[in-house]
Amino acid sequence: MKRFLHRRFEVKNNSFTFLFSLILGLIFSLTTLGQVDVPGGAINWGTFDGEYQSFLSPIQGIACSCQGAGCTTASTCEFNRGKVGQGVGIKNPNGDGTVIITPSDGSNSPTDGLTIEGWFKINDVNSPYNYQQTLVSKRLVDQDFYFNQSYLLEVLDGQPRARHGCTGGNNDFINASTFINSNTWYHIAYTIDPTANRQHIYVNGVNYNAGDSHETSDLGLCYDNSPLIFGGTKFRDDTFGNFFDGSMDEVTLYNRALSLSEIQTIYADGIKGKKKQKGIAPGSDVFAHLGDLDLTFQLVSTGGSAQQTPIDLNDYPALPPNTDPVLGYDVTTTTIHSGNLTLCYHLPLINDAIQFSRLQILHLENGVWVNRTTSRNFPQRQLCGVTSSLSPFAIVDNLAPSAATVSISGRVLTADGRGISNAVVTLTNSSGATIRSRTGSLGYFSFSDLAAGETYVISVNSKRYNFANATQVLNVSEDIADLHFIGLDY
């Protein structure tokens, strides 16, 4: 309906157009209302918005690492499109052994109650390599049982289940009376209430296990200094296993058992997720870190807060032709501010240099998407833009052909004019994106479809030769066909 209204009314009266734009903007703004506050008692919030650190506190040393005996290049972590903005993919297609480890600092060891909740998507719940996949675990090595854990949430043959351990032995698993499918996002939560002697598993806001503890005399929570682990289980002999293969997002730990209504509210908020909000003090060049966004206010006269909410771009006016959506956000503030606002997005989900060089930040202004991109830095995966106001933003891949393109070609030669083969020629544009070309038997290289009017840095490397002019800086407005590098013997 919103798109119909936007296309249907064509008005020429300037004052009415302005009023209509305000109403339209209000309609779009209403789509972001209702984002849930982070429930009380949150102690660790892995948003995975381009970083492993908790949004609540800068726990140091969190890292993705391969802990299995058969680790390969296929076993790794990579940021991707999550359920709420960016998420993280933990790839163990052959049951290899990559996990995310959070060093123990005491903050992940609540004793009065516990909730683990987050969004999870398993690539293949029937994989012969990953039939038992750990979502979150924290081992307890002081117990006799080999598999004992302070707490553990996992999926076995498509069925979510959980357990905890404490003095007196090993507690049995409680199983959700439902099964999940491959390649589908699910909100899964596990709660422990020692006072009420109850533990529950929730899937998509439904309580699938309302049973008492299997050891009714002991529903306490016990810990040692073992780390918190996402995507695997650490056993008593320091080996790892039961590796996760899929994606996760918004994984949060609490020091109490959340209620059914709290869990249902988080699930119902879907892609908006829990509220990412920071306080903003008066001043100049005021900075706020909002997940994958670094927002800088030029001048804040009255402090308040800033907030970023993921949005579904299908609810907004159509994007420009030849653009593919990557992410969408609504950025709001309660401050009174003036001057420019600088937005820099950290986007490690884009690993292709060419694609990154096409990214744009579009700003919705009076119902029209406007390109506000100012810079790109591919090595740091940083995309920046400048505006004077906040409203919905779309990060897009601009596939439209540029108005003018150029090519650069040449040869890598010896001093006597012979071609040098297998030399690597690297081209870097002003945004930091790089392209590589390897010379053939006659020493030729070429780069095509380059944006005209850009400055490019071109360098050469060879295992057999040094180069007096190994790096050249060119401002290119037309084709270059005779760029030469002369190699000198070592």
C-alpha positions, 0 to 999 in steps of 0.5 A: 500500500505504501508504494501505491500511495507513493506512485499514485499521487502526483501533485504540483503544489509545493506546500502540499508536496512538502506536507505529503512528504512529511506524512509519507516519512511518518508512515515509513518511520512507524515501521520501525516502532516496537523494537524491543528493549534488551530484557533486564539481566543481559550479561553477554550479547553477541550481535555479530554485526561485523564483530565478535565482541559483546555489545554490552561490554568489550570482553577481550580475546573473543576469536574464531579459531579452528580446534578440530583435528581435521581443520581445513580451509573450508572450516572457518567463520565468516560474517554474512546476512543474519536474521538481524542485520549482519550475522556470523556463519560458522562453517564446518561442512565436514565436521571439522572444528571451528568455534568462537571462544569467549575467554572466561572473565566471570561474566558468563557464570550466573548463579541465580538463573540463566537464559540463553537465547538467539537466532540459529540456522543450521545448514543441514540438520541431517548431515552425517558429519554434523548430526549433533551440533552445539549452539552454546556451551560452557564446560565443567571439568570438575565433574567425573562425567566426560561430557559434563557442562555448566550449561549446553544448548544443542541440536541432535538430529534436528531436535533442540535439547539442553542440559546443565551440570552441577555438584552431584553429577550429570543432569539428563538432557531435556528435549524440545518436543519439536524438530527444526528444518535445514537452512531456516532461521529459528529463535531458540531459548533455554532457561533455568530457574533454580528457585522454581526448580524449572527449566524450559526450551522454547522454539519460535516463542513456543514452550516445548518443554515445561518439565521439572529438572531431571534431578529435582534436588539439584538445579543449581548452576556451577562453574569453573574457569572454562570459556564460553563457546559458540558452535562447539563443545569442549570436553574434559580432556581439552578436545572439542567436538559436536561442531556447528555448521550454519549461521547464528545471530543475536545470541544473548545470555542473561543472569535470570530465567526470562519469562514466556512473554519476554521470549515471545516478544523477542521472537515476534520482533524478528528482523528488528532485533533487540534495541541497539541504543547508545547515550549521546552527550552534548559536544562536537564530533560526538561518536556513537558505536551502534553495532556495525555503524559508527555514527558521528555528530558534528555538533550536539547541543542537547544530549539524548540517545541514538538507535539503529534498527534493521528494516525490511526494504520491501516496506519502503519505496523501490530502490533505484534500478540496477541496485541489489539490497545488501542491508537496510537500517533506520537510524534515529536520535532524540538529540538536538544536533546541527551540522553533518552526520557521518555514518561509517558501516563496517561490512565484513560480510562483503569479501569481494573487492569488486563488489565492495567498490560498487557499494553505496549508502542510500538515504531516503529523502522525501520518498526518494533514495539519494546516494550519500556515499563519500568513501570506501575502504575495502581492507577495513571493510568500511563504507562511509557517507555524510548526511544532514539528517537521519532517516532510513538507509539502504546499503546497496550493490550498484550494478549499473554500468558506469558512465565511462570506463577505461582499461590499463594494460602493458607488459612486465619485461626484462632489461633486454625486452623479454617478457617476464611470466608469472609476475603478479600485477596488483591494481588498487583503487582509491577505495582500497579495493584490489584486483590482481593479474598474473602475466602470461608467457610474454609478460602481458597484463591487463585490467578492464572496466575501470571507472574513468577519472579515478586514481589507481596504484599499480604494483608488480611482484616477481619471485625472480626479479626486482623492479626499480619502478615497482609501484606506479600511481596513475590518474586515468581518464582514458585507456592506457596500453603501454604501461611497462615494468622493467625487471632487474635480476636479483 
